[in-house]
Amino acid sequence: MLKQEIRNKRFGIQKLSIRTYLTKTRLFLLGKEADKSLLFKLFIYLILIDTAYIYLNPLFYMVSTMVKNATDLVDPSVTWIPHSIFTGTLTDAWRKVEFPKAFSISLSLSVSVALLQTLSCAVAGYAFARLEIPFKNFWFFCLLLAFIVPPQVIILPNILAASQIFHVMKTYYPLIVPAIFGHGLKGALFVIIYRQFFSTQPKELEEAARIDGAGAFRVFSRVMLPLAKPAILVVFLFSFVWTWNDSYTPGMYLPGVKDLPLSLGISQISAELTAQAAETGPSIFDGPIRMAGSFLIVLPPLLLYLFAQRWFIESVERTGLVE
């Protein structure tokens, strides 16, 4: 009888130990909350790694290809890491796109448009969020239409107006002037971002300023705009990068212009390589030169995001875009 009791106690202790071990294992894998479990974190990291690979793989391949010499390009065993670094392709692309001149044009254009859109879209967003204006819902519906309708639909009337009415074709005015009025590339989206941000601010701030005698413009410039630093940073970076990378709009308004922004560098390289191929035949370096040109175009925005990513991510969270 005593031996049976001892055996039962041992069995109970072993059973309790197994149950405790299983409980700890379950808590370690699943956690007390689903979003804090090990399996959930592994799943998130797997998705992030796959997404990063999808976006970074073309960039890595582009860099790897543009630094290959002729031997590595024809060697099927060389895929990612070349035997030696060859900079001649990058030098040719630098010369073909006239990088210093094109870079200065793109920088001036992108900064000008970004600054103008940052200010003008802030005024429009504040008006939609805080002011009582006639037919505000109708105008906001028109704003949504401007955001939804692709630019290819309205490019022909814009070109006709620029050429026959304002006579500003083959100039940079059609790219800069719309930004003064809160329009331009993705201007409607920037107005929506500001509207979302200003809508989340407490009304007591405006009421206190109006009690002190401030008008709408003073409330906007002295109270609301200083609070909108997260939205300002988001809009400025978005506008700068999208204007920098835009090749469609400059290509429509600048036909035949000699001094072009860097976003049209690929077109310049392709035209020059096509002319060379017609004279001397295609070259094995045609593809790498195009990739080197693409690398020169995307490098400045990459460096900008590299240094501003922390403030950019914080600003996106505080503007309400992720809500």
C-alpha positions, 0 to 999 in steps of 0.5 A: 500500500505504501509503495503504491502511494509512493508510486502515485506521488511520483507519477503525480510529480512527473505529470505536473512537471510535464504539464509545467514544461508544456505550459512554459513551452506554449507561453514561449511559442505563443505568448500571453498575447498573440502579437508578442509570441515567438511564432508571430514575430518569426512570421513578421520577420519572414514577411519583412525579409521577403518584402525587402528582398523583392525591393532590394534584389533589382537594386543589388542586381543593378549595382552588381551588373554595372561594375562588371567588366567584359569578361564577367559579363560573358561568364555565366558563372558570374552572377552577383559578385564580379571578379574585379570592379570595373568603373568604366560603365559608371563613367560612361553613364555619368558622361552620357547623362551629363550628371552635374548639369542634370543633377543641378536641374533636378535638385532645383526643380524638386526643391522648388516644387516641394517647398511650394507644395508644402506651403500651398497644400498646407493652406488648402488642407487647413481650409478643408479641415477648419474653415467654413467655406461655401460648398466645402463638401463639393470642393473636397469631392473635386479634390478626391477626383483630382487625386483619383484621375490619372495624369495621363487623362488630363495631360492633353488639355494641359499641353494645349493650354501650355502651348496655345494659351500661355506659350510656356512649352519647352520651359519649366513653368508648367512644372513649377507654377501648378505647385504654387496653387497646391496642384502639381504632381500628387498635390491632391494627396498632400492636401488630404494629408494636411486635412487629416492632420489639422482635423486631429488638432484640438479646437481649444487652440483655435478658440483661445487664439480667436479670443485673443483677436487672431484671424484665420490667417494668424491662427493658421500661421502662428498656431496650426502651422508650427504644430504641423511639422510632422505633416510638413516633413512628410509632404516635403519628402514625398513631393521631393522624391516624386518630383525627382523620379517623375519622367512622364510630366517633364517628357511631355512639356520639355520635348527637344530641350537640351538641358533636361532633369536627371529623371530623363537620363535613361531616355538620353542614354537609350537614344545615344546607345540606339544611335551607336548601335545603328552605326557600329552595332550593339555592345555588350555594355549597353545594358550595364550602362543603362543600369548605371544611369538608373543607379545615378538617378535613384542614388540621391533619393536613397541617400536622402531617405537614409539620413531622414528615415527616422524623422520620416517614419515618426512623422508618418505615424503622427500625421494620422496616415497609419490610422 
